[in-house]
Amino acid sequence: MRMVWLLCGFVLFLNCEDKQSKKKIKQETTEFNIKKKESNSVSQEEDTTKFPVLNGLMNAMEFFLEYEKHHKENKVRLTTDFGTIDILLFEETKFHRANFIYLTKRGYFNNTQFYRVINNFIVQAGNSDDKKTAKKRAEIGRYLLPTDTNRGFTHERGVISMPSGEIDNPYKLASPFEFFIIQQQGGSHFLDGDYTVFGKVIKGMDVVDKIAAVKTDEADWPLKNVYIRKAEVLK
């Protein structure tokens, strides 16, 4: 009889312990989910702070003034359908350098195209007829950059320059999403003073020449699309 009572007591103890254990697990799971939700909320806030929508010149200038202090990289590799092009960005044109690094890190240039090609003049890139590119632009913002033409750089063969934006733009403010590479032998110095030279090709001018030689339509767009498959920051 005593043995029966002991067994019953032991079973009762196990049942109570099991209920307590389940209650504890449920409580810990609830606490974990709450903490996870709070963590995700903070993470989302940080992402919003890290990647604000840039609208207007002043908003963009303020952002890049701070961004360039913490992102000092100055080399980018473009992997194209014809090979790789390595670019050195000039420290002197800090807003344009910071903008190019920022867009590269956000993956903007990936799968954009060389959409204007004129042999023995320029190859121009950073746009696309793909709706995904327009979506990327909308997510990043609508802004221009000021011209910065008094740094001593000229439009020599191999330099990277920034074209004017399509936004109402009497002062030829620069379109931040696009760039062109001077391919012309001897340079294109008639562009000096109007467009900002902010970098140069340090490897891959043979690739630039191959792109410049492709057949184009009447609007200078290659008959067969030439893509930047990937843009990456080099350490």
N, C-alpha and C positions, 0 to 999 in steps of 0.2 A: 504493500500500500504506500509505504514511504517512497519507494522507488518510482511509483506512478506519479506521485505529487512532484517529485524532483524533475521527472521528465516533462510534466506539464509546465512546471515553472521555467524550465530551460527553453521550451518551445515559445512560451509567452515572452521571455526575454529576447529571443531571436526576432520574434515578430515586431516587438517594440523597437529594437535596434534597426531592423530593416526599414521601418516607417521613418525613423529619425534620419537614417542614411539617405533615403529617397528625398525627404524634406530638405536635407542639407544640400544634396546635389541640385535640386530644383532651385534652391535659393542662390547657390553659387552660379548656376547657369543664367539665372535672371540678372544677377549682378554683372556677369561677364557681358551679356547682351547689352545692358545699359551702358557699360564702359565702352564697348565696341561702337555703339551708336554715337556716344559723345566723341569718341576718337575720330569717327568718320566725319562728324560735323565739323570738328576742328580742322581735319585734313582738307575738307571742302573749302573752308574759309581761307586756309593757307593758299590753296590753289587759286582762289579768286584774287587774293592779294598778289600772288606771284605773276598771274597772267591777267591783268586788267584789260578791259577793252579800250584800245587807244583811239580816241576820237578827237581830232583837231591837232593843230601844231603844238600848242602849249602843253596839252596833256601828254603828247608823245615826247616832247623835249624834256619835260620834267622826269618822265619815266626813264628815258635813256641816259640822262645825266646821272641818275642813281645806278642804273643797270651797269653802265660801263665801269663803275668803281669796283664792282665785284666779279666782273667777267672780262678778264684781260686777254683771253685767247685772241690770236690774230691770224690763224691759218685755217683754211677750209678746203676740203677736197670735194670736187664734184665728179661723180661717177656718171658718165654719159654713155650713149649708145656707141660712141666712137672711141671711148677710153676715158682716162681720168685727167682732170685739170686741177692742179694745186694753186691756191690763191693766197697771197700775203696781203693782209689788210693793214692800212697805214694807221699808226697811232695818232697822227696829227689830225685826221678826220674822225674824231672819236664818236660822234653821233652816228655816222654812217657805218663805222666799224661795229659799234654796239648793235645797231639795227640788223646788220647782216648776220652777226653771231646769234642774235635773238631769234631771227627767223629760221636759221639753220637748226638751232636746238629745238624749235617747235615743229620741225619737220615740214615747214612750208614748201621748200624748194623741191622736195621729193615728188617725182612724177610731173613736174612742170616741164615746159618745153622751150627750145630755142625757136621762138616764133617769128623772128625777123632776122633774115640772113642776107647780107649783101657782100658778095665776094670782093676781096681787097678793100673792105671798109670795116664792117662790124658784124659780130654775131650777138644778138640780143636775146635774153632769156628771162625766165621767172613768171611767165604767163602760161595759159593753157586754154583749150576749148572744152576742157572737162569741168563739169559743174562742181566737182569736189574742190577745185582750186578756188572758185568763187566762194564756196562755203568756208574754206580756211580763212580767206581774207575777211569775211564777215565776222568770224570768231575773233580774229586778231584786232581788227578795227579799221577805221577809215581816217587816214592821216597822211601828211606829207612831211618831208624833211627840208630844211633850208639848204640852199646851195652853199658850198664852202670851197671857193675857188682861189683863195689867196694863200695856199700852202706851198706853192712852188711846183706843184705837179702839173704836167701837161699831158695831152692825149697822144702819147707815144704808143707804138705797137706793143700790145700785151697788157696795157693798163685796163683796170676795171672802172667804169664810170656809171653814173646813175641818171637815167632819163627823166624828163619832166613828167609829172603826173597828169592824169586825164581830168582830174577835178579842176574846176574853174581856177586858172592858174596863170595870172599875168606876169608873175615874177619867176617863172620857171622853177618852182619848188620841185624837189625830187620825189619821184614815185618810189616808195620804200620797198616794194615787192619785186622790182625789176632791175636789171643791170645789163650793161653791154660791155663787150671786150673789143678793144681796137685790134683789128686784124691787118689793117693796111700797112704795107711796108713804108717806113718813113713817118708813120703816124697820121693823125687827122687833127691837126692843130687849129683848124677853123672852129673846132668845138670848144677850144680853151676859153675860159671865162664865163661860159654858159652852163656847163655841166660839171658835177663834182667827181673828180678822180679820187677814188678812195682805196685802191689796191692795185695789185698787178699779178699776172700769172708768173709763177716761179718754176712751174713744170707743166708741160702739156700743151705748148703752143702748136705742136704738130697736130694735136687733137682739134684745136681751134681751127687750124687751116683745113682739116678734113671736113669739119662742120660747115665752114664758109664755102666749100666747093660743092655742096649738095644743090640739086635743082630745086627751084622755087617757083611759086605762082606769081601773078602780077602784083600781089601785095607783099612779096618777099617772104612769104611763109613757105617753109619746105614742103614739097609735094608729099614726102614721106616724113611723118613727125619725128623729130629728134628730141629725145627725152633726157632730162637730168633724172636718172633713176634714184640717186641718193646724194644728199649733201651732208657732210659730217665735219665736225670741228676736230682739227688735229692738235694734239698736245705739243 
